[in-house]
Amino acid sequence: MTENHAVREAGYEHPTDELEEEIAAVMAEVLAVERVGRRDSFYDLGGTSLAAIRICARIERRLGLRVDPMLLLDHDELADFAEQIRLRAA
């Protein structure tokens, strides 16, 4: 296990609700990582602007929520991104 991997494992926080779980699954698929935790940064996982577009398109297809990719680029941690989606959907 690499040192970086060990640090990520130690700091992993599970998604806390269905929305976070769905977003985490989409992000993991697009970014080709095993899992995404609440405090994982989109950028640290290799996120790019193209990946943000793909993630938002999949969220819209799966959840019916239209999400601007800039929202993910500005709120790169899963928990923060999910909270911004909740605020805009309300």
C-alpha positions as a LaTeX table, in Angstrom:
\begin{tabular}{lrrr}
\hline
Residue & $x$ (\AA) & $y$ (\AA) & $z$ (\AA) \\
\hline
Met1 & 0.00 & 0.00 & 0.00 \\
Thr2 & 1.37 & 3.38 & $-0.97$ \\
Glu3 & 1.62 & 6.16 & 1.60 \\
Asn4 & $-0.95$ & 8.26 & $-0.30$ \\
His5 & $-3.38$ & 5.33 & $-0.40$ \\
Ala6 & $-2.95$ & 4.74 & 3.33 \\
Val7 & $-3.70$ & 8.40 & 4.09 \\
Arg8 & $-6.83$ & 8.31 & 1.92 \\
Glu9 & $-8.04$ & 5.13 & 3.66 \\
Ala10 & $-7.51$ & 6.62 & 7.12 \\
Gly11 & $-9.48$ & 9.77 & 6.24 \\
Tyr12 & $-12.33$ & 8.07 & 4.39 \\
Glu13 & $-15.84$ & 9.14 & 5.41 \\
His14 & $-18.80$ & 7.19 & 4.03 \\
Pro15 & $-21.53$ & 9.11 & 2.20 \\
Thr16 & $-24.30$ & 9.87 & 4.71 \\
Asp17 & $-27.46$ & 9.70 & 2.61 \\
Glu18 & $-28.88$ & 8.50 & $-0.67$ \\
Leu19 & $-27.95$ & 11.64 & $-2.62$ \\
Glu20 & $-24.31$ & 11.47 & $-1.49$ \\
Glu21 & $-24.22$ & 7.74 & $-2.26$ \\
Glu22 & $-25.55$ & 8.28 & $-5.79$ \\
Ile23 & $-23.14$ & 11.14 & $-6.49$ \\
Ala24 & $-20.23$ & 9.14 & $-5.05$ \\
Ala25 & $-21.08$ & 6.21 & $-7.33$ \\
Val26 & $-21.20$ & 8.48 & $-10.39$ \\
Met27 & $-17.92$ & 10.17 & $-9.47$ \\
Ala28 & $-16.22$ & 6.82 & $-8.86$ \\
Glu29 & $-17.36$ & 5.54 & $-12.28$ \\
Val30 & $-16.27$ & 8.61 & $-14.20$ \\
Leu31 & $-12.96$ & 9.03 & $-12.35$ \\
Ala32 & $-12.24$ & 5.27 & $-12.39$ \\
Val33 & $-11.63$ & 5.05 & $-8.64$ \\
Glu34 & $-12.84$ & 2.42 & $-6.20$ \\
Arg35 & $-14.88$ & 4.76 & $-4.02$ \\
Val36 & $-15.43$ & 8.41 & $-3.17$ \\
Gly37 & $-15.87$ & 9.60 & 0.41 \\
Arg38 & $-17.58$ & 12.68 & 1.81 \\
Arg39 & $-14.37$ & 14.68 & 2.13 \\
Asp40 & $-12.61$ & 13.41 & $-0.99$ \\
Ser41 & $-11.69$ & 16.19 & $-3.39$ \\
Phe42 & $-12.72$ & 15.85 & $-7.02$ \\
Tyr43 & $-9.33$ & 17.32 & $-7.96$ \\
Asp44 & $-7.32$ & 14.94 & $-5.77$ \\
Leu45 & $-9.08$ & 12.04 & $-7.49$ \\
Gly46 & $-7.92$ & 13.27 & $-10.89$ \\
Gly47 & $-10.95$ & 15.38 & $-11.80$ \\
Thr48 & $-10.87$ & 17.62 & $-14.85$ \\
Ser49 & $-13.39$ & 19.97 & $-16.45$ \\
Leu50 & $-14.36$ & 17.24 & $-18.92$ \\
Ala51 & $-14.90$ & 14.79 & $-16.05$ \\
Ala52 & $-17.09$ & 17.40 & $-14.31$ \\
Ile53 & $-19.26$ & 17.64 & $-17.44$ \\
Arg54 & $-19.58$ & 13.85 & $-17.59$ \\
Ile55 & $-20.42$ & 13.58 & $-13.88$ \\
Cys56 & $-23.12$ & 16.24 & $-14.12$ \\
Ala57 & $-24.63$ & 14.64 & $-17.24$ \\
Arg58 & $-24.84$ & 11.26 & $-15.46$ \\
Ile59 & $-26.37$ & 12.85 & $-12.36$ \\
Glu60 & $-29.04$ & 14.39 & $-14.58$ \\
Arg61 & $-29.75$ & 11.05 & $-16.30$ \\
Arg62 & $-29.86$ & 9.04 & $-13.06$ \\
Leu63 & $-31.46$ & 11.49 & $-10.67$ \\
Gly64 & $-33.25$ & 13.95 & $-12.91$ \\
Leu65 & $-31.31$ & 16.84 & $-11.37$ \\
Arg66 & $-29.77$ & 19.39 & $-13.70$ \\
Val67 & $-26.37$ & 20.36 & $-12.30$ \\
Asp68 & $-23.99$ & 22.93 & $-13.74$ \\
Pro69 & $-20.43$ & 21.49 & $-13.92$ \\
Met70 & $-19.13$ & 24.77 & $-12.42$ \\
Leu71 & $-20.86$ & 23.75 & $-9.19$ \\
Leu72 & $-18.57$ & 20.71 & $-8.92$ \\
Leu73 & $-15.52$ & 22.72 & $-9.93$ \\
Asp74 & $-16.31$ & 25.29 & $-7.21$ \\
His75 & $-17.37$ & 22.75 & $-4.54$ \\
Asp76 & $-14.98$ & 19.86 & $-5.11$ \\
Glu77 & $-15.61$ & 17.78 & $-1.97$ \\
Leu78 & $-18.47$ & 15.30 & $-2.28$ \\
Ala79 & $-20.33$ & 16.54 & 0.84 \\
Asp80 & $-20.11$ & 20.19 & $-0.26$ \\
Phe81 & $-21.15$ & 19.36 & $-3.83$ \\
Ala82 & $-24.16$ & 17.36 & $-2.61$ \\
Glu83 & $-25.19$ & 20.18 & $-0.27$ \\
Gln84 & $-25.08$ & 22.70 & $-3.13$ \\
Ile85 & $-27.27$ & 20.39 & $-5.24$ \\
Arg86 & $-29.74$ & 20.13 & $-2.33$ \\
Leu87 & $-29.87$ & 23.92 & $-1.92$ \\
Arg88 & $-30.53$ & 24.48 & $-5.60$ \\
Ala89 & $-33.18$ & 21.74 & $-5.78$ \\
Ala90 & $-35.13$ & 23.19 & $-2.84$ \\
\hline
\end{tabular}
